Amino acid sequence: MGPIHGAIVNWSGHKWGYQNFNNNDKSTNSLPLDLLMSGELFQNNHHKLPMRPNFATKWWEFDPTYPIIFILDKLRIIRLVSRN
């Protein structure tokens, strides 16, 4: 599944979708496929804010992996590091 997931993310995340930020590249957010790819298709947001644990930036975007990361942080299984 890894190579297929990577191909979908890297191909559609730079071909179809919308841009929240002008990153001087062709990265896009492909919301319809994003849920199937566990939040990995917020490529435009990721290119702008690569260290942010929640790739969703607009009120209507949802990163399905972030709630899991948030819970693991609260349970002290992982540690989110704040970067300013």
MOUR-V83864 format. One record per pair of residues at least 4 apart in sequence whose ideal C-beta (glycine too) atoms are under 8 Angstrom apart, sorted by the first residue. I is the first residue (numbers start at 1). GAP is how many residues later the second one is. D is the distance in Angstrom with one decimal. If there is no record, write none. Layout:
i->{I	I}
gap->{GAP	GAP}
d->{D	D}
//
This chain:
i->{1	2	3	4	5	5	5	6	7	8	8	8	8	9	9	9	9	9	10	11	12	12	12	12	12	13	13	13	13	13	13	13	13	14	14	14	14	14	15	15	16	16	17	17	17	17	17	17	17	18	18	18	18	19	19	19	19	19	20	20	20	20	20	20	21	21	21	21	23	23	23	23	25	27	27	27	27	28	28	29	29	29	29	29	29	29	30	30	30	31	31	33	33	34	34	34	34	34	35	35	37	38	38	39	39	39	39	39	39	40	42	42	42	42	42	42	43	44	45	45	45	45	45	45	46	46	49	49	51	53	53	53	53	54	54	54	55	55	55	56	56	56	56	57	64	65	66	67	68	69	69	69	70	71	72	72	73	73	73	73}
gap->{4	4	4	4	4	32	35	4	4	4	25	29	33	4	28	31	32	34	4	4	4	5	18	21	29	4	14	15	16	17	27	28	30	11	12	13	14	29	11	13	12	14	11	12	13	14	24	26	27	10	11	13	26	4	8	9	10	25	9	24	25	28	37	38	23	24	26	27	4	21	24	25	22	16	17	19	20	15	16	5	12	13	14	15	16	32	4	11	13	10	30	4	8	5	6	7	8	30	27	29	4	26	27	16	17	24	25	26	27	15	4	13	14	15	19	21	4	4	4	7	10	11	12	16	4	9	6	8	32	13	16	17	27	9	12	15	6	8	11	5	6	7	10	4	4	4	4	4	4	4	9	11	4	4	5	6	4	5	6	7}
d->{5.6	6.2	6.2	6.4	6.2	6.6	7.3	6.0	5.7	5.7	6.9	6.2	8.0	5.1	5.8	4.8	6.2	7.2	6.5	6.0	5.4	7.4	4.9	5.9	6.6	7.2	6.4	6.2	7.9	5.8	7.4	5.1	3.4	7.7	4.8	5.7	6.4	6.4	7.6	7.0	6.2	5.3	3.2	4.9	4.0	6.9	7.3	7.7	7.3	6.2	5.6	7.6	7.6	7.6	7.2	5.8	7.1	4.7	6.5	5.6	5.9	7.4	5.7	6.5	5.8	7.1	7.5	4.1	5.8	6.5	4.6	5.6	6.2	4.2	4.4	7.4	4.4	6.0	5.4	7.3	6.5	5.0	6.5	4.9	6.1	7.3	6.1	4.2	7.4	7.3	7.0	5.8	5.3	6.2	7.4	4.1	6.4	7.9	7.9	5.9	4.9	5.7	5.1	5.6	7.5	4.0	5.2	4.3	6.9	8.0	5.7	3.7	6.4	7.7	6.8	6.5	6.2	6.7	6.1	7.7	4.9	7.1	5.0	7.7	5.9	5.4	7.6	7.2	5.3	6.1	5.1	7.9	5.8	5.2	4.1	7.7	8.0	4.7	7.5	3.7	5.7	4.2	7.0	6.3	8.0	6.2	6.0	6.4	6.3	6.3	7.1	7.1	6.5	6.2	4.4	4.6	7.7	5.6	6.5	4.7}
//
